[in-house]
Amino acid sequence: MAGRADTGLRLARAAGLASILESQRWRDELFHRLAFAAGLALLLSAAFRRSGWFFDRDGHGFLALLAAFGLAAFLRGDPGGWRLTQGSRGGRLPLAAACCIGLALLYAARSLGSPVSVQGSVEEALRWLSFGSLALVLAAWQRKERRPESAVSAAAWALQGFSAFAAASSLAAWCGWIVGPDFMLRTADGRLSATGARLAGYLQYSNALGAFAAALLAWQWLVLARSGSPRLRRSAAWLAPPCLAVLLLSESRGALLALLAAAVPGLLLARRLSSRAEPGPGRRELRAERLRWLLAAWSSLPGAAALVALARFRERATEAALAQDAAVWLALLAASAAGAVWIERTMAASSERLSQPATAAAAGPAAVLHAGIRSAAVLLLGAAAALSLSRGGGWDRFDPAEPTSAATGASRLLLYRDGWAAARESWLLGYGARAWELLRGSFQSAPYAAGEVHSGYLDMLLTAGAPGLALLLALGAALLAAAGAKGALGAVPAASLLLHAAIDVDMCYGAYWLLLLVLSAAGASLAPPASAARTEGGDG
């Protein structure tokens, strides 16, 4: 009997020790995840604050930091772990890293020839090397995790932290609490602004800020539709209205169109997958995810409308009203809270209905009335905003039939025509970095002062030739495949950025590529609702 008692005591002690070790391992893993998420959020926020890393002189610190971490991630990884296979976890991110490093080698080789700017080509090579380093770091982090959902929450929470900084700093710039060069565009020219003021924030360019806001907004909608973490969904409910408000205050037509052009195929592909799925829970979950995404977009409108109304009031207020900073701050906070509560209640009510079988989900009169009141309120807000814009004379900028609205498109087509003519003369090797800036006078067919060609893909053809464009397209495909690995809707945020870059200068911002890489990693981390619900405990 004594021997059995001793054996039982030893087993109990061993079990207790194992429990302590497991608890310590979990705490260490949680600390590492939080540290990694905080580091990514700080990196994105710092690059965003430094004019989006548009100028090479602002990025030397980022270059050194990312290169060091990328080298460490590569050296510490096992050689077999970097195979570019579709089935390996994070396999698409090493492919993206290979494309970035290939572009760095192209620019480095071009700098040894006779580029238009040797220094520009070297700086561009270093920049692409740093992007490849970040892709390696993200891939290594995803691969080393014991549980797939752990890496997901780190990238997702990093995006939430950056979204909060980007939205808050932009709204603060609108209110005059952050002052800097070109943070706001104020003009009486209806071709440039429908209301006389456009938000540019730290990026100092309204269209670029609109593209960032559109991608972050699509990410919040994805979290609301797919994430199994209540805390992550709650943060998205708080962040979706400010992101939409920043997008509207930027007045970027291209960003809105890019978001729409990315969302429609994503929703259609999700519908196609749901129609191919086997009847039962799988098909129902895919359809429910698509409906939740649309509902998240719909329910974000009231909070955003309130924030935009407060921002416009602040813009037109008298000097006495401008002195009431505390009141404006509290009003913005209250509008954000009200918008978050609206989204949470709307999503919760829809989740209850969508989780029920079709026979039990038939809405009663009270539910129909409740949904009708919500929809009428949103439509009324939209109609009031459109009426206010029309009375102010700003609707013409968004009317394709108006000559002032078509002026931007005509000027861009002129740039593209001249850029294509220049690219045909050196289509294989390109001219090296800063090609358009230094050579546009040689190909200019009409007077204009555009320092950029306003198309990232055409700019790559000009600077790195056909090989560079091929690598850029492969990089975009790899990032979309990574983001959409668990569903087409996961690729919508990254796709909106890639689409908008075709008509503007987004790719000139280093922060653009950092955000695109993190979005792709985070999109792959969010499992569809059926599997997310099973792993809710590990999302943090």
DOVEX-325940 format. One record per residue (C-alpha): residue number from 1; residue in three letters; x, y, z. Coordinates in nm, 3 decimals, m for minus. Layout:
<rs>
   resi   resn         X         Y         Z
    NUM    ALA         X         Y         Z
...
</rs>
This chain:
<rs>
   resi   resn         X         Y         Z
      1    MET     0.000     0.000     0.000
      2    ALA     0.285     0.235     0.085
      3    GLY     0.443     0.168    m0.257
      4    ARG     0.121     0.251    m0.437
      5    ALA     0.084     0.569    m0.237
      6    ASP     0.439     0.674    m0.325
      7    THR     0.375     0.600    m0.692
      8    GLY     0.057     0.806    m0.689
      9    LEU     0.237     1.092    m0.519
     10    ARG     0.513     1.088    m0.778
     11    LEU     0.260     1.087    m1.062
     12    ALA     0.074     1.380    m0.905
     13    ARG     0.397     1.575    m0.870
     14    ALA     0.492     1.498    m1.230
     15    ALA     0.150     1.609    m1.351
     16    GLY     0.175     1.930    m1.149
     17    LEU     0.523     2.000    m1.286
     18    ALA     0.400     1.940    m1.641
     19    SER     0.109     2.176    m1.581
     20    ILE     0.346     2.444    m1.450
     21    LEU     0.578     2.402    m1.750
     22    GLU     0.286     2.421    m1.992
     23    SER     0.157     2.735    m1.821
     24    GLN     0.503     2.892    m1.836
     25    ARG     0.535     2.797    m2.203
     26    TRP     0.196     2.955    m2.275
     27    ARG     0.296     3.277    m2.096
     28    ASP     0.624     3.293    m2.288
     29    GLU     0.441     3.238    m2.617
     30    LEU     0.186     3.506    m2.530
     31    PHE     0.466     3.752    m2.448
     32    HIS     0.640     3.678    m2.779
     33    ARG     0.315     3.723    m2.972
     34    LEU     0.240     4.054    m2.803
     35    ALA     0.596     4.176    m2.859
     36    PHE     0.585     4.078    m3.226
     37    ALA     0.246     4.246    m3.276
     38    ALA     0.365     4.562    m3.101
     39    GLY     0.683     4.567    m3.309
     40    LEU     0.491     4.536    m3.635
     41    ALA     0.244     4.806    m3.532
     42    LEU     0.528     5.041    m3.434
     43    LEU     0.707     4.975    m3.762
     44    LEU     0.397     5.053    m3.967
     45    SER     0.314     5.360    m3.759
     46    ALA     0.669     5.497    m3.772
     47    ALA     0.686     5.456    m4.150
     48    PHE     0.341     5.615    m4.186
     49    ARG     0.446     5.910    m3.970
     50    ARG     0.763     5.967    m4.174
     51    SER     0.559     6.079    m4.476
     52    GLY     0.483     5.715    m4.547
     53    TRP     0.854     5.657    m4.622
     54    PHE     0.809     5.837    m4.953
     55    PHE     1.155     5.993    m4.948
     56    ASP     1.466     5.777    m4.937
     57    ARG     1.623     5.992    m4.666
     58    ASP     1.341     5.897    m4.428
     59    GLY     1.399     5.526    m4.461
     60    HIS     1.762     5.458    m4.372
     61    GLY     1.670     5.346    m4.022
     62    PHE     1.400     5.117    m4.156
     63    LEU     1.643     4.971    m4.408
     64    ALA     1.899     4.879    m4.143
     65    LEU     1.638     4.739    m3.901
     66    LEU     1.456     4.526    m4.157
     67    ALA     1.775     4.398    m4.317
     68    ALA     1.907     4.285    m3.977
     69    PHE     1.586     4.106    m3.880
     70    GLY     1.549     3.950    m4.224
     71    LEU     1.904     3.813    m4.215
     72    ALA     1.847     3.672    m3.866
     73    ALA     1.521     3.509    m3.975
     74    PHE     1.690     3.349    m4.276
     75    LEU     1.993     3.222    m4.081
     76    ARG     1.785     3.080    m3.798
     77    GLY     1.541     2.903    m4.031
     78    ASP     1.597     2.547    m4.148
     79    PRO     1.685     2.516    m4.521
     80    GLY     1.387     2.291    m4.589
     81    GLY     1.152     2.544    m4.433
     82    TRP     1.206     2.796    m4.715
     83    ARG     1.068     2.572    m4.990
     84    LEU     0.825     2.771    m5.201
     85    THR     0.550     2.514    m5.183
     86    GLN     0.186     2.600    m5.164
     87    GLY     0.113     2.355    m4.890
     88    SER     0.375     2.471    m4.641
     89    ARG     0.263     2.726    m4.386
     90    GLY     0.379     3.071    m4.494
     91    GLY     0.497     2.922    m4.826
     92    ARG     0.367     3.215    m5.028
     93    LEU     0.550     3.473    m4.821
     94    PRO     0.894     3.325    m4.906
     95    LEU     0.788     3.348    m5.271
     96    ALA     0.703     3.715    m5.215
     97    ALA     1.042     3.759    m5.046
     98    ALA     1.214     3.601    m5.346
     99    CYS     1.039     3.848    m5.580
    100    CYS     1.146     4.143    m5.364
    101    ILE     1.506     4.022    m5.353
    102    GLY     1.497     3.966    m5.729
    103    LEU     1.388     4.329    m5.778
    104    ALA     1.669     4.441    m5.546
    105    LEU     1.921     4.250    m5.760
    106    LEU     1.778     4.404    m6.077
    107    TYR     1.823     4.757    m5.945
    108    ALA     2.168     4.674    m5.810
    109    ALA     2.275     4.537    m6.148
    110    ARG     2.126     4.841    m6.323
    111    SER     2.326     5.073    m6.099
    112    LEU     2.644     4.917    m6.237
    113    GLY     2.548     5.013    m6.591
    114    SER     2.446     5.360    m6.698
    115    PRO     2.117     5.442    m6.522
    116    VAL     1.975     5.792    m6.511
    117    SER     2.056     5.798    m6.138
    118    VAL     2.310     5.567    m5.978
    119    GLN     2.220     5.679    m5.627
    120    GLY     1.849     5.635    m5.697
    121    SER     1.902     5.280    m5.824
    122    VAL     2.110     5.189    m5.519
    123    GLU     1.848     5.334    m5.283
    124    GLU     1.576     5.141    m5.466
    125    ALA     1.775     4.819    m5.441
    126    LEU     1.813     4.865    m5.065
    127    ARG     1.445     4.944    m5.030
    128    TRP     1.337     4.625    m5.206
    129    LEU     1.587     4.428    m4.999
    130    SER     1.419     4.558    m4.683
    131    PHE     1.075     4.455    m4.814
    132    GLY     1.208     4.106    m4.881
    133    SER     1.350     4.099    m4.529
    134    LEU     1.009     4.177    m4.379
    135    ALA     0.850     3.901    m4.588
    136    LEU     1.111     3.656    m4.453
    137    VAL     1.044     3.768    m4.096
    138    LEU     0.668     3.721    m4.139
    139    ALA     0.715     3.380    m4.298
    140    ALA     0.957     3.268    m4.024
    141    TRP     0.717     3.382    m3.753
    142    GLN     0.426     3.192    m3.904
    143    ARG     0.635     2.879    m3.955
    144    LYS     0.777     2.860    m3.603
    145    GLU     0.447     2.884    m3.420
    146    ARG     0.317     2.571    m3.254
    147    ARG    m0.043     2.663    m3.337
    148    PRO    m0.144     2.835    m3.663
    149    GLU    m0.385     3.071    m3.489
    150    SER    m0.107     3.220    m3.274
    151    ALA     0.072     3.382    m3.567
    152    VAL    m0.261     3.504    m3.695
    153    SER    m0.349     3.705    m3.390
    154    ALA    m0.007     3.876    m3.385
    155    ALA    m0.039     4.008    m3.741
    156    ALA    m0.406     4.090    m3.692
    157    TRP    m0.348     4.284    m3.372
    158    ALA    m0.058     4.468    m3.535
    159    LEU    m0.296     4.588    m3.804
    160    GLN    m0.547     4.697    m3.542
    161    GLY    m0.282     4.902    m3.366
    162    PHE    m0.173     5.064    m3.691
    163    SER    m0.534     5.128    m3.795
    164    ALA    m0.597     5.310    m3.468
    165    PHE    m0.286     5.526    m3.515
    166    ALA    m0.357     5.604    m3.881
    167    ALA    m0.722     5.695    m3.823
    168    ALA    m0.662     5.892    m3.503
    169    SER    m0.368     6.090    m3.642
    170    SER    m0.557     6.170    m3.962
    171    LEU    m0.865     6.295    m3.777
    172    ALA    m0.636     6.494    m3.546
    173    ALA    m0.476     6.655    m3.852
    174    TRP    m0.820     6.751    m3.980
    175    CYS    m0.908     6.912    m3.646
    176    GLY    m0.579     7.103    m3.639
    177    TRP    m0.437     6.919    m3.340
    178    ILE    m0.147     6.792    m3.556
    179    VAL     0.000     7.051    m3.788
    180    GLY     0.236     6.982    m4.075
    181    PRO     0.305     7.062    m4.440
    182    ASP     0.026     6.953    m4.676
    183    PHE    m0.165     6.767    m4.406
    184    MET    m0.477     6.936    m4.544
    185    LEU    m0.562     7.045    m4.896
    186    ARG    m0.784     7.354    m4.897
    187    THR    m0.891     7.490    m5.232
    188    ALA    m1.184     7.656    m5.406
    189    ASP    m1.119     7.454    m5.722
    190    GLY    m1.405     7.208    m5.765
    191    ARG    m1.180     6.979    m5.971
    192    LEU    m0.963     6.917    m5.665
    193    SER    m1.215     6.911    m5.380
    194    ALA    m1.591     6.883    m5.362
    195    THR    m1.617     7.059    m5.026
    196    GLY    m1.312     7.286    m5.030
    197    ALA    m1.104     7.069    m4.794
    198    ARG    m0.944     6.727    m4.832
    199    LEU    m0.760     6.525    m4.570
    200    ALA    m0.403     6.412    m4.646
    201    GLY    m0.255     6.349    m4.301
    202    TYR     0.098     6.227    m4.254
    203    LEU     0.112     6.094    m4.612
    204    GLN     0.067     6.452    m4.740
    205    TYR    m0.135     6.323    m5.037
    206    SER    m0.510     6.271    m5.017
    207    ASN    m0.533     5.990    m5.271
    208    ALA    m0.265     5.785    m5.098
    209    LEU    m0.433     5.833    m4.760
    210    GLY    m0.762     5.726    m4.918
    211    ALA    m0.601     5.408    m5.051
    212    PHE    m0.460     5.323    m4.706
    213    ALA    m0.794     5.395    m4.540
    214    ALA    m0.982     5.180    m4.793
    215    ALA    m0.753     4.881    m4.733
    216    LEU    m0.775     4.917    m4.354
    217    LEU    m1.153     4.954    m4.379
    218    ALA    m1.181     4.635    m4.585
    219    TRP    m0.967     4.463    m4.323
    220    GLN    m1.204     4.571    m4.042
    221    TRP    m1.499     4.435    m4.239
    222    LEU    m1.314     4.107    m4.288
    223    VAL    m1.247     4.079    m3.915
    224    LEU    m1.613     4.146    m3.837
    225    ALA    m1.722     3.883    m4.088
    226    ARG    m1.467     3.612    m4.017
    227    SER    m1.275     3.641    m3.691
    228    GLY    m1.355     3.403    m3.407
    229    SER    m1.210     3.636    m3.142
    230    PRO    m1.468     3.858    m2.966
    231    ARG    m1.196     4.106    m2.867
    232    LEU    m1.067     4.134    m3.223
    233    ARG    m1.421     4.185    m3.354
    234    ARG    m1.487     4.451    m3.092
    235    SER    m1.174     4.640    m3.194
    236    ALA    m1.288     4.622    m3.557
    237    ALA    m1.629     4.762    m3.459
    238    TRP    m1.451     5.060    m3.303
    239    LEU    m1.212     5.111    m3.596
    240    ALA    m1.440     5.064    m3.898
    241    PRO    m1.628     5.398    m3.868
    242    PRO    m1.309     5.610    m3.826
    243    CYS    m1.143     5.434    m4.121
    244    LEU    m1.450     5.500    m4.337
    245    ALA    m1.460     5.861    m4.217
    246    VAL    m1.095     5.913    m4.316
    247    LEU    m1.168     5.761    m4.657
    248    LEU    m1.461     5.999    m4.710
    249    LEU    m1.270     6.305    m4.587
    250    SER    m0.986     6.228    m4.828
    251    GLU    m1.239     6.249    m5.116
    252    SER    m1.038     5.991    m5.309
    253    ARG    m1.256     5.866    m5.593
    254    GLY    m0.990     5.621    m5.705
    255    ALA    m0.967     5.460    m5.360
    256    LEU    m1.345     5.413    m5.347
    257    LEU    m1.347     5.260    m5.694
    258    ALA    m1.051     5.033    m5.610
    259    LEU    m1.229     4.910    m5.296
    260    LEU    m1.544     4.841    m5.495
    261    ALA    m1.349     4.672    m5.775
    262    ALA    m1.174     4.446    m5.523
    263    ALA    m1.485     4.370    m5.316
    264    VAL    m1.715     4.267    m5.601
    265    PRO    m1.493     3.984    m5.732
    266    GLY    m1.422     3.874    m5.376
    267    LEU    m1.792     3.849    m5.298
    268    LEU    m1.866     3.676    m5.629
    269    LEU    m1.586     3.424    m5.577
    270    ALA    m1.711     3.359    m5.225
    271    ARG    m2.058     3.298    m5.368
    272    ARG    m1.915     3.063    m5.630
    273    LEU    m1.729     2.866    m5.364
    274    SER    m2.044     2.845    m5.154
    275    SER    m2.241     2.711    m5.450
    276    ARG    m1.976     2.443    m5.509
    277    ALA    m1.960     2.341    m5.144
    278    GLU    m2.140     2.034    m5.021
    279    PRO    m2.490     2.103    m4.886
    280    GLY    m2.498     2.148    m4.509
    281    PRO    m2.290     2.349    m4.259
    282    GLY    m2.003     2.416    m4.502
    283    ARG    m2.217     2.589    m4.763
    284    ARG    m2.418     2.772    m4.497
    285    GLU    m2.099     2.909    m4.334
    286    LEU    m1.961     3.038    m4.664
    287    ARG    m2.286     3.214    m4.744
    288    ALA    m2.308     3.352    m4.393
    289    GLU    m1.955     3.493    m4.417
    290    ARG    m2.043     3.683    m4.733
    291    LEU    m2.360     3.822    m4.575
    292    ARG    m2.171     3.923    m4.261
    293    TRP    m1.915     4.111    m4.472
    294    LEU    m2.191     4.306    m4.648
    295    LEU    m2.365     4.373    m4.318
    296    ALA    m2.040     4.498    m4.164
    297    ALA    m2.002     4.746    m4.450
    298    TRP    m2.364     4.857    m4.417
    299    SER    m2.354     4.901    m4.040
    300    SER    m2.034     5.111    m4.056
    301    LEU    m2.215     5.396    m4.229
    302    PRO    m2.394     5.562    m3.933
    303    GLY    m2.082     5.597    m3.719
    304    ALA    m1.878     5.724    m4.014
    305    ALA    m2.153     5.972    m4.106
    306    ALA    m2.150     6.111    m3.753
    307    LEU    m1.770     6.148    m3.756
    308    VAL    m1.772     6.318    m4.097
    309    ALA    m2.048     6.556    m3.984
    310    LEU    m1.846     6.653    m3.676
    311    ALA    m1.534     6.699    m3.887
    312    ARG    m1.717     6.922    m4.135
    313    PHE    m1.864     7.123    m3.850
    314    ARG    m1.516     7.168    m3.709
    315    GLU    m1.391     7.288    m4.048
    316    ARG    m1.663     7.553    m4.077
    317    ALA    m1.680     7.654    m3.711
    318    THR    m1.607     8.001    m3.582
    319    GLU    m1.294     8.083    m3.386
    320    ALA    m1.489     8.065    m3.057
    321    ALA    m1.605     7.713    m3.141
    322    LEU    m1.256     7.611    m3.247
    323    ALA    m1.133     7.686    m2.897
    324    GLN    m1.355     7.409    m2.755
    325    ASP    m1.108     7.129    m2.826
    326    ALA    m1.222     6.918    m2.531
    327    ALA    m1.584     6.926    m2.649
    328    VAL    m1.488     6.827    m3.003
    329    TRP    m1.270     6.545    m2.873
    330    LEU    m1.552     6.412    m2.654
    331    ALA    m1.798     6.440    m2.942
    332    LEU    m1.571     6.239    m3.172
    333    LEU    m1.522     5.977    m2.902
    334    ALA    m1.897     5.956    m2.843
    335    ALA    m1.964     5.921    m3.215
    336    SER    m1.705     5.640    m3.239
    337    ALA    m1.858     5.463    m2.939
    338    ALA    m2.209     5.493    m3.079
    339    GLY    m2.091     5.360    m3.415
    340    ALA    m1.919     5.066    m3.246
    341    VAL    m2.229     4.979    m3.043
    342    TRP    m2.442     4.998    m3.358
    343    ILE    m2.208     4.761    m3.543
    344    GLU    m2.180     4.515    m3.253
    345    ARG    m2.556     4.492    m3.203
    346    THR    m2.624     4.463    m3.574
    347    MET    m2.363     4.189    m3.619
    348    ALA    m2.479     4.004    m3.307
    349    ALA    m2.840     4.004    m3.424
    350    SER    m2.740     3.882    m3.768
    351    SER    m2.519     3.607    m3.624
    352    GLU    m2.810     3.470    m3.424
    353    ARG    m3.031     3.458    m3.733
    354    LEU    m2.760     3.315    m3.960
    355    SER    m2.667     3.044    m3.712
    356    GLN    m3.022     2.909    m3.711
    357    PRO    m3.154     2.664    m3.973
    358    ALA    m3.345     2.817    m4.258
    359    THR    m3.677     2.688    m4.127
    360    ALA    m3.620     2.844    m3.784
    361    ALA    m3.469     3.169    m3.906
    362    ALA    m3.787     3.313    m4.053
    363    ALA    m3.809     3.666    m3.920
    364    GLY    m4.114     3.765    m3.723
    365    PRO    m4.288     4.102    m3.755
    366    ALA    m4.079     4.255    m3.475
    367    ALA    m3.750     4.147    m3.636
    368    VAL    m3.859     4.277    m3.976
    369    LEU    m3.961     4.609    m3.822
    370    HIS    m3.631     4.636    m3.635
    371    ALA    m3.427     4.568    m3.949
    372    GLY    m3.640     4.814    m4.146
    373    ILE    m3.579     5.091    m3.892
    374    ARG    m3.203     5.031    m3.905
    375    SER    m3.198     5.036    m4.286
    376    ALA    m3.415     5.348    m4.302
    377    ALA    m3.184     5.529    m4.060
    378    VAL    m2.879     5.447    m4.271
    379    LEU    m3.053     5.552    m4.594
    380    LEU    m3.170     5.876    m4.434
    381    LEU    m2.814     5.960    m4.328
    382    GLY    m2.688     5.888    m4.678
    383    ALA    m2.956     6.102    m4.837
    384    ALA    m2.880     6.391    m4.601
    385    ALA    m2.509     6.370    m4.683
    386    ALA    m2.578     6.363    m5.059
    387    LEU    m2.817     6.660    m5.031
    388    SER    m2.561     6.861    m4.834
    389    LEU    m2.292     6.785    m5.092
    390    SER    m2.523     6.876    m5.380
    391    ARG    m2.625     7.210    m5.226
    392    GLY    m2.259     7.295    m5.169
    393    GLY    m2.185     7.246    m5.539
    394    GLY    m1.944     6.961    m5.476
    395    TRP    m2.142     6.682    m5.639
    396    ASP    m2.001     6.768    m5.982
    397    ARG    m1.663     6.622    m5.888
    398    PHE    m1.824     6.280    m5.847
    399    ASP    m2.040     6.304    m6.160
    400    PRO    m1.862     6.130    m6.454
    401    ALA    m2.064     6.337    m6.703
    402    GLU    m1.921     6.666    m6.575
    403    PRO    m1.611     6.802    m6.755
    404    THR    m1.447     6.889    m6.422
    405    SER    m1.483     6.528    m6.312
    406    ALA    m1.325     6.393    m6.631
    407    ALA    m1.029     6.633    m6.618
    408    THR    m0.826     6.411    m6.385
    409    GLY    m0.879     6.106    m6.605
    410    ALA    m0.774     6.293    m6.918
    411    SER    m0.456     6.419    m6.754
    412    ARG    m0.368     6.070    m6.632
    413    LEU    m0.418     5.926    m6.980
    414    LEU    m0.174     6.185    m7.112
    415    LEU     0.084     6.079    m6.854
    416    TYR     0.036     5.712    m6.940
    417    ARG     0.073     5.778    m7.311
    418    ASP     0.401     5.962    m7.262
    419    GLY     0.522     5.701    m7.012
    420    TRP     0.445     5.417    m7.250
    421    ALA     0.629     5.594    m7.530
    422    ALA     0.933     5.627    m7.304
    423    ALA     0.914     5.264    m7.189
    424    ARG     0.912     5.130    m7.547
    425    GLU     1.258     5.274    m7.608
    426    SER     1.411     5.079    m7.319
    427    TRP     1.163     4.803    m7.247
    428    LEU     1.417     4.533    m7.160
    429    LEU     1.645     4.699    m6.904
    430    GLY     1.460     5.017    m6.814
    431    TYR     1.625     5.346    m6.728
    432    GLY     1.689     5.289    m6.357
    433    ALA     1.525     5.454    m6.058
    434    ARG     1.388     5.811    m6.085
    435    ALA     1.345     5.765    m6.460
    436    TRP     1.023     5.964    m6.496
    437    GLU     1.139     6.241    m6.268
    438    LEU     1.459     6.299    m6.468
    439    LEU     1.348     6.212    m6.822
    440    ARG     0.988     6.331    m6.852
    441    GLY     1.097     6.646    m7.036
    442    SER     1.233     6.430    m7.318
    443    PHE     0.896     6.258    m7.376
    444    GLN     0.649     6.524    m7.263
    445    SER     0.385     6.584    m7.528
    446    ALA     0.199     6.861    m7.340
    447    PRO     0.273     7.096    m7.049
    448    TYR     0.235     6.933    m6.705
    449    ALA     0.438     6.924    m6.385
    450    ALA     0.373     6.569    m6.261
    451    GLY     0.685     6.441    m6.087
    452    GLU     0.550     6.084    m6.090
    453    VAL     0.391     5.881    m6.367
    454    HIS     0.092     5.795    m6.141
    455    SER     0.101     5.421    m6.209
    456    GLY     0.319     5.187    m6.008
    457    TYR     0.321     4.924    m6.282
    458    LEU     0.417     5.166    m6.557
    459    ASP     0.682     5.316    m6.331
    460    MET     0.832     4.971    m6.276
    461    LEU     0.843     4.915    m6.654
    462    LEU     1.024     5.246    m6.691
    463    THR     1.278     5.183    m6.416
    464    ALA     1.341     4.807    m6.427
    465    GLY     1.211     4.703    m6.768
    466    ALA     1.006     4.397    m6.855
    467    PRO     1.189     4.169    m6.602
    468    GLY     1.107     4.412    m6.323
    469    LEU     0.740     4.430    m6.425
    470    ALA     0.722     4.049    m6.438
    471    LEU     0.864     4.023    m6.085
    472    LEU     0.625     4.291    m5.962
    473    LEU     0.325     4.105    m6.105
    474    ALA     0.451     3.779    m5.952
    475    LEU     0.489     3.957    m5.617
    476    GLY     0.132     4.085    m5.636
    477    ALA     0.002     3.739    m5.725
    478    ALA     0.193     3.581    m5.433
    479    LEU     0.057     3.835    m5.186
    480    LEU    m0.299     3.790    m5.309
    481    ALA    m0.261     3.412    m5.287
    482    ALA    m0.128     3.445    m4.931
    483    ALA    m0.407     3.678    m4.821
    484    GLY    m0.679     3.471    m4.987
    485    ALA    m0.550     3.131    m4.879
    486    LYS    m0.857     3.074    m4.658
    487    GLY    m1.117     3.246    m4.872
    488    ALA    m1.145     3.501    m5.150
    489    LEU    m1.270     3.773    m4.914
    490    GLY    m0.936     3.761    m4.732
    491    ALA    m0.764     3.906    m5.040
    492    VAL    m0.993     4.211    m5.071
    493    PRO    m0.783     4.451    m4.855
    494    ALA    m0.460     4.367    m5.040
    495    ALA    m0.637     4.371    m5.378
    496    SER    m0.771     4.723    m5.318
    497    LEU    m0.415     4.848    m5.262
    498    LEU    m0.279     4.670    m5.570
    499    LEU    m0.562     4.803    m5.788
    500    HIS    m0.530     5.162    m5.672
    501    ALA    m0.155     5.156    m5.738
    502    ALA    m0.233     5.113    m6.108
    503    ILE    m0.368     5.470    m6.122
    504    ASP    m0.162     5.653    m5.860
    505    VAL     0.175     5.683    m5.686
    506    ASP     0.108     5.446    m5.393
    507    MET     0.404     5.219    m5.469
    508    CYS     0.643     5.510    m5.412
    509    TYR     0.558     5.491    m5.041
    510    GLY     0.762     5.240    m4.844
    511    ALA     0.476     5.218    m4.593
    512    TYR     0.256     5.091    m4.878
    513    TRP     0.466     4.776    m4.918
    514    LEU     0.499     4.723    m4.543
    515    LEU     0.121     4.742    m4.507
    516    LEU     0.065     4.515    m4.806
    517    LEU     0.296     4.247    m4.664
    518    VAL     0.137     4.256    m4.319
    519    LEU    m0.213     4.252    m4.470
    520    SER    m0.124     3.940    m4.666
    521    ALA     0.012     3.766    m4.357
    522    ALA    m0.286     3.870    m4.146
    523    GLY    m0.539     3.772    m4.412
    524    ALA    m0.401     3.421    m4.417
    525    SER    m0.437     3.409    m4.039
    526    LEU    m0.811     3.462    m4.027
    527    ALA    m0.986     3.131    m4.074
    528    PRO    m1.346     3.122    m4.202
    529    PRO    m1.608     3.128    m3.925
    530    ALA    m1.654     2.752    m3.899
    531    SER    m1.287     2.687    m3.819
    532    ALA    m1.235     3.017    m3.637
    533    ALA    m1.497     2.927    m3.384
    534    ARG    m1.312     2.605    m3.304
    535    THR    m0.985     2.793    m3.239
    536    GLU    m1.130     3.092    m3.055
    537    GLY    m0.939     3.018    m2.741
    538    GLY    m0.600     3.071    m2.904
    539    ASP    m0.663     3.400    m3.073
    540    GLY    m0.580     3.626    m2.785
</rs>
